[in-house]
Amino acid sequence: MKVPGTKYDPETRDWRPSGEIKIFFGSSAQHLQPLICDYLNLEPGKYERQMFSNENIFIKLGESVRGKDVYVVQTMSSPVHENFFEMLIMVDALKRDSAARVNVVIPYLCYGRSDKKDQPRVPITARLVANMIEAAGVDRWMTVDLHAGQVQGFFNIPGDVIRAFYLLSDYVRDKNIPDLTVVSADLGYAKQARNWGEALGMPVALVEKRRVDNAERPEVMSIIGSVEGRNVLLVDDEVNTGSSIVNAVKICRDSGCKDVYLAFTHGFMTPKTFEKLKPLGLKEIILTDTIAQAPDSLPNMTVLSVGPLLAEIIARAHQGRSVGELFNE
């Protein structure tokens, strides 16, 4: 059955938006606006946002989106719950203005670690987040590097998980670091670390650790593999407090490594995180801007933008072209 504001695409056998594309940037994604809009040759959507004294958020669209393919870019940085709910309210406003399709682009998706019931009487919050996004009326979602792949299964609507691995690994490859060993800062990241090793043609080692409670204080156990006399590239999907990195750097240096580089996708960084990372003497800290970073946070910090990558994914989703093709998948 034809959906208003759409046309039938015989290639995908689906009704696709026939109207123009519109893109709105939430409060936490303003840093991505210039690169994405320049890439797509679009003006950002206009809206009014107000926070009342009772902390209720008010959104009013500044233009019509009737019959259009709309994209909302919002990352779940601090304040997480305010940014998350702002996105849901904006989606509701767009649906009520008769947008043909509403897509959310969430560079960093919150609660990705709460993906299973690994203790008695605990929630699976990632599933709740997925349910809330669907309930708001979202037609499609996109994100970058989920902490746990099974979170994709919590959604009953189409979605794309974009890998920042290619962006990060290309940058590291161009540096031509000699005698390099890729080290996973977490056993849970071992598969991705192997991908790093294959992409760079370098050996891989793993840091084994365990947590003694629900606090963000992991206890490092040992390193699997050899880093003696070699430069080390520590890799992970996200860094929050920095405690895991401190422990991983210590065990690598105790094992006789030379320089240590750090590469990860999501930097949920706080002043305390910077305090922990600054004295480590890392050669370079490489991350993306899925969460906005202050440019002068640390002198050895390199921030790679996911803006052009997200813009290309948005263009492909709008045109009904393959996303996996972009990564030869």
C-alpha positions in Angstrom: 0.0 0.0 0.0 1.4 3.4 -0.9 2.5 5.6 2.0 1.9 9.3 1.5 5.0 11.2 0.5 6.7 8.1 -0.9 7.4 6.4 -4.2 7.9 2.8 -5.1 11.5 1.6 -5.6 11.5 -1.5 -7.8 15.1 -2.3 -6.9 14.4 -2.5 -3.1 10.7 -3.4 -3.6 9.9 -0.8 -1.0 8.2 2.6 -0.7 10.9 5.3 -0.4 10.5 9.0 0.5 10.0 11.0 -2.7 10.4 14.4 -1.0 13.6 16.3 -0.3 15.9 15.4 2.6 15.9 17.5 5.8 18.4 17.2 8.6 18.2 18.5 12.2 21.0 18.6 14.7 20.2 18.2 18.4 22.0 20.1 21.2 24.8 17.5 21.6 25.5 17.2 17.8 26.1 20.8 16.8 29.8 20.1 16.3 29.0 17.7 13.5 26.7 20.1 11.7 29.2 22.0 9.4 30.9 18.8 8.0 27.7 16.9 7.4 25.8 19.8 5.9 28.8 20.8 3.7 29.1 17.2 2.5 25.4 16.9 1.7 25.1 20.5 0.4 22.1 21.1 2.8 21.1 23.8 5.2 20.4 22.5 8.8 16.7 22.3 9.8 15.4 25.2 11.9 13.8 24.6 15.3 13.3 26.3 18.6 14.4 24.6 21.9 13.5 25.8 25.3 14.0 24.3 28.8 11.4 25.4 31.3 12.1 26.0 35.0 10.6 22.6 35.7 13.2 21.0 33.4 10.6 20.1 30.8 11.9 20.5 27.2 10.0 22.3 24.5 10.7 21.8 20.8 9.0 23.8 18.0 9.9 23.2 14.3 10.8 26.4 12.4 9.8 24.9 9.0 7.5 22.3 7.5 8.7 18.7 7.0 5.5 17.3 5.5 6.3 14.5 3.1 10.1 14.8 3.6 12.8 12.3 4.5 14.1 13.7 7.8 17.3 12.9 9.7 17.8 13.8 13.4 21.5 13.8 14.5 21.9 13.6 18.3 24.6 11.9 20.3 24.1 10.7 23.9 26.8 12.7 25.6 26.4 14.4 28.9 23.8 15.3 30.1 22.8 11.9 28.7 19.1 11.8 29.7 18.4 15.3 28.7 19.9 14.8 25.2 18.1 11.4 24.8 14.7 12.9 25.7 15.3 16.0 23.6 15.8 13.6 20.6 12.5 11.7 21.4 10.6 15.0 21.6 12.0 16.2 18.3 11.0 12.9 16.7 7.5 13.3 18.0 7.3 16.9 16.6 8.5 15.7 13.2 6.0 12.8 13.1 3.1 15.1 14.0 4.2 17.5 11.2 3.7 14.5 8.8 7.3 13.7 7.9 7.4 10.8 5.4 10.2 9.1 7.3 12.1 10.0 10.5 15.6 8.6 10.9 17.8 9.1 14.0 21.6 9.3 13.7 23.1 8.6 17.1 26.9 8.7 16.9 27.2 7.4 20.5 24.3 5.3 21.8 23.9 5.3 25.6 23.5 2.2 27.8 25.3 0.0 25.2 27.0 -1.8 28.1 23.7 -2.8 29.7 23.0 -5.5 27.0 22.3 -8.6 29.1 21.1 -9.8 32.5 24.4 -11.0 33.9 23.3 -10.6 37.6 20.1 -11.3 39.5 17.6 -8.5 39.6 19.2 -6.1 37.1 17.7 -4.5 34.0 18.6 -4.8 30.3 18.6 -1.0 29.8 19.8 -1.1 26.2 16.6 -2.9 25.3 14.6 -0.3 27.1 16.4 2.5 25.1 15.6 0.6 21.8 11.9 0.3 22.8 11.7 4.0 23.6 13.2 5.0 20.3 10.7 2.8 18.5 7.8 4.1 20.6 8.6 7.7 19.6 7.9 6.7 15.9 11.4 6.4 14.5 11.5 4.6 11.1 15.3 3.9 11.0 18.3 4.3 13.3 22.0 4.6 12.8 24.9 4.6 15.2 28.6 4.1 15.4 30.4 1.2 17.0 28.0 -0.4 19.5 29.7 -1.8 22.6 27.8 -5.1 22.1 26.6 -6.2 18.7 23.5 -8.0 20.1 22.0 -4.5 20.8 21.0 -4.5 17.1 18.6 -7.3 17.9 16.7 -5.1 20.4 15.3 -3.0 17.6 12.4 -4.1 15.4 13.0 -1.3 12.9 15.8 -1.2 10.3 19.2 0.2 11.4 22.8 0.6 10.5 25.9 0.2 12.7 28.8 2.2 11.2 32.3 1.1 12.0 34.8 3.9 12.8 37.5 1.2 12.6 38.3 2.1 9.0 38.7 5.8 9.8 41.0 5.1 12.8 43.0 2.3 11.2 43.7 4.3 8.0 45.1 7.1 10.2 47.3 4.7 12.1 48.5 2.9 8.9 49.6 6.3 7.4 51.8 6.9 10.5 53.9 3.9 9.6 54.8 3.1 13.3 57.6 0.6 13.3 57.7 -2.6 15.5 54.0 -2.2 16.4 51.8 -4.6 18.3 48.1 -4.1 18.6 46.9 -4.7 22.2 43.2 -5.0 23.1 42.5 -3.2 26.3 39.7 -5.6 27.0 39.1 -9.3 26.2 35.6 -8.3 25.0 37.3 -6.3 22.3 39.5 -9.2 21.1 37.7 -9.8 17.8 38.0 -6.1 16.8 41.7 -6.1 17.9 42.3 -9.0 15.5 40.7 -6.9 12.7 43.2 -4.1 13.7 46.0 -6.6 13.5 44.9 -7.9 10.0 44.4 -4.3 8.7 47.9 -3.2 9.8 49.7 -6.5 9.3 50.8 -6.4 13.0 50.7 -9.0 15.8 48.0 -8.8 18.5 48.1 -9.2 22.3 45.3 -9.1 24.8 45.0 -7.5 28.3 43.1 -9.9 30.5 41.1 -8.1 33.3 38.1 -8.6 35.5 35.9 -6.4 37.5 35.4 -7.0 41.2 32.1 -5.2 41.5 29.8 -2.9 39.6 32.1 0.1 40.0 34.2 1.3 37.2 37.4 -0.2 38.7 38.7 -3.1 36.7 41.4 -5.3 38.1 44.1 -6.2 35.5 45.3 -9.8 35.6 47.8 -10.3 32.9 48.8 -9.8 29.2 48.3 -12.5 26.7 51.0 -12.2 24.0 54.4 -10.4 23.9 55.0 -6.6 23.7 58.7 -6.6 24.9 60.8 -4.2 22.8 57.8 -3.2 20.7 55.6 -0.1 20.3 52.1 -0.7 21.4 48.7 0.4 20.0 46.1 0.0 22.7 42.6 -0.3 21.1 39.1 -0.2 22.6 35.6 1.0 21.7 35.2 3.7 24.4 37.0 5.3 27.2 35.1 6.7 30.2 37.0 7.0 33.5 40.3 5.9 32.0 41.0 3.3 34.8 41.2 0.4 32.3 43.7 2.3 30.2 45.9 3.2 33.2 46.0 -0.5 34.1 46.6 -1.6 30.5 49.5 0.9 30.0 51.1 -0.2 33.3 51.1 -3.9 32.4 52.4 -3.2 28.9 55.3 -1.1 30.3 56.0 -3.7 33.0 56.2 -6.2 30.1 58.9 -4.1 28.4 57.2 -2.2 25.6 58.4 1.0 24.1 56.0 3.8 23.1 52.3 3.4 23.8 49.6 4.8 21.4 45.9 4.7 22.3 43.0 4.5 19.7 39.3 4.3 20.4 36.0 5.4 19.0 34.0 7.0 21.8 35.5 9.4 24.3 33.1 10.0 27.1 35.8 12.1 28.8 35.6 14.0 32.0 38.2 16.2 33.8 39.1 13.1 35.9 39.7 11.1 32.8 42.1 13.7 31.5 43.8 13.7 34.9 44.4 10.0 34.6 45.6 10.0 31.0 47.9 13.1 31.2 50.6 11.5 33.3 50.7 8.2 31.3 53.1 9.6 28.8 51.2 8.2 25.8 52.7 9.0 22.5 49.4 9.8 20.9 45.7 9.5 21.9 43.5 8.9 18.7 39.7 9.1 18.9 36.7 10.3 17.0 34.2 13.1 17.6 31.1 10.9 18.1 31.1 12.9 21.3 32.3 16.5 21.1 35.9 17.0 22.5 37.5 20.2 23.6 40.3 21.0 21.1 42.9 21.8 23.8 42.0 18.8 26.1 45.4 17.2 25.8 48.4 18.2 23.6 48.9 14.6 22.4 45.2 14.0 21.5 44.1 13.7 17.8 40.4 13.8 17.1 39.1 12.4 13.8 35.7 13.5 12.6 33.0 11.0 11.7 31.0 13.8 10.1 31.8 12.9 6.4 31.3 9.2 7.1 27.9 9.9 8.7 27.0 12.2 5.8 27.8 9.5 3.2 25.7 6.9 5.2 22.8 9.4 5.3 23.0 10.0 1.5 23.1 6.2 0.8 20.1 5.6 3.1 18.1 8.4 1.4 18.9 7.0 -2.0 18.4 3.4 -1.1 22.0 2.4 -1.8 24.0 -0.2 0.1 25.8 0.9 3.2 27.9 -2.3 3.5 29.2 -1.6 0.0 31.0 1.4 1.4 33.1 -0.9 3.5 33.4 -3.7 1.0 31.1 -5.9 3.1 
